[in-house]
Amino acid sequence: MTNVQATETNTVTFLSESDDRPIAIGFVRRDVSGLQAPRHAIAVQQHALSLGYKYAYTVRPPMDAADPIGYALGIAAGLGVAAIVVFDLAQVDDQPARVCEDYDLETICPATTWARAAAPRPAETGAV
């Protein structure tokens, strides 16, 4: 890991309330992606946008996070997202079901949609 990669911050995009597309966040773990983390972060954002999501945030959990997946799920809950986008299943420890309890999981490699088990929350559908 280079000094630049060690000091990378999470990427935030300011969202317009008039945009009614579902929101997605990316999830990139440096302990999994290694030196490819910056490339994976760009690919995750581009993939989410190509699928028609409104991209909100790239989650990069701290290297010492006890539960990096839980860290990302907490941010996803706070933002009311519809989907979490990852480069591959290794980012979620090959456990898509953990994410799919509440969110769609989009993977780039292979390009797959893992559908959520629960119905979307009202904030995700535009209902009040």
TAHU-V111216 format. One record per residue. N is the residue number from 1. RES is the residue in one letter. PHI is phi as a letter, one per 20 degrees, with the letter a starting at -180 (999 if undefined). PSI is psi in whole degrees, 0 to 359 (* if undefined). NEAR is the number of other ideal C-beta (glycine too) atoms within 12 Angstrom. Layout:
N	RES	PHI	PSI	NEAR
N	RES	PHI	PSI	NEAR
This chain:
1	M	999	134	17
2	T	e	169	12
3	N	f	324	7
4	V	f	315	11
5	Q	f	325	22
6	A	f	334	15
7	T	d	7	12
8	E	f	141	24
9	T	d	167	14
10	N	f	149	25
11	T	e	128	23
12	V	c	135	17
13	T	d	130	21
14	F	f	131	11
15	L	e	141	21
16	S	e	132	11
17	E	f	339	11
18	S	f	349	8
19	D	e	114	16
20	D	e	12	17
21	R	f	151	23
22	P	f	150	31
23	I	e	141	39
24	A	c	151	42
25	I	d	156	45
26	G	e	157	46
27	F	c	115	52
28	V	c	120	41
29	R	d	122	33
30	R	f	328	31
31	D	f	341	22
32	V	e	312	25
33	S	f	335	33
34	G	l	227	19
35	L	f	347	15
36	Q	e	0	24
37	A	g	314	33
38	P	f	319	25
39	R	f	320	18
40	H	f	321	33
41	A	f	318	34
42	I	f	316	23
43	A	f	321	28
44	V	f	313	43
45	Q	f	314	34
46	Q	f	321	21
47	H	f	316	34
48	A	f	315	39
49	L	f	322	22
50	S	f	335	16
51	L	e	357	27
52	G	n	10	19
53	Y	e	154	33
54	K	e	115	29
55	Y	e	125	36
56	A	d	323	35
57	Y	a	145	33
58	T	d	113	39
59	V	e	124	43
60	R	c	93	36
61	P	f	154	31
62	P	g	148	18
63	M	g	331	19
64	D	e	14	10
65	A	f	130	20
66	A	f	325	10
67	D	c	83	17
68	P	f	327	30
69	I	f	316	34
70	G	f	324	21
71	Y	g	312	26
72	A	f	320	40
73	L	f	325	28
74	G	f	318	20
75	I	f	318	29
76	A	g	318	38
77	A	f	319	24
78	G	f	329	16
79	L	e	350	31
80	G	m	43	25
81	V	f	162	39
82	A	e	330	38
83	A	b	153	40
84	I	d	130	48
85	V	d	130	50
86	V	c	162	49
87	F	f	312	38
88	D	b	174	29
89	L	f	342	27
90	A	f	331	24
91	Q	f	331	41
92	V	d	30	36
93	D	l	36	21
94	D	l	35	17
95	Q	c	70	20
96	P	f	332	28
97	A	f	329	19
98	R	f	320	27
99	V	f	321	39
100	C	f	0	26
101	E	f	326	23
102	D	c	345	27
103	Y	c	154	41
104	D	f	146	33
105	L	d	124	43
106	E	d	127	44
107	T	d	147	32
108	I	e	317	32
109	C	c	99	20
110	P	f	158	14
111	A	f	102	16
112	T	b	145	20
113	T	d	123	26
114	W	d	109	28
115	A	f	145	20
116	R	f	154	26
117	A	e	327	16
118	A	e	156	16
119	A	f	150	15
120	P	f	148	21
121	R	f	157	21
122	P	g	324	10
123	A	f	333	19
124	E	e	335	28
125	T	e	351	15
126	G	n	354	17
127	A	f	155	10
128	V	d	*	7
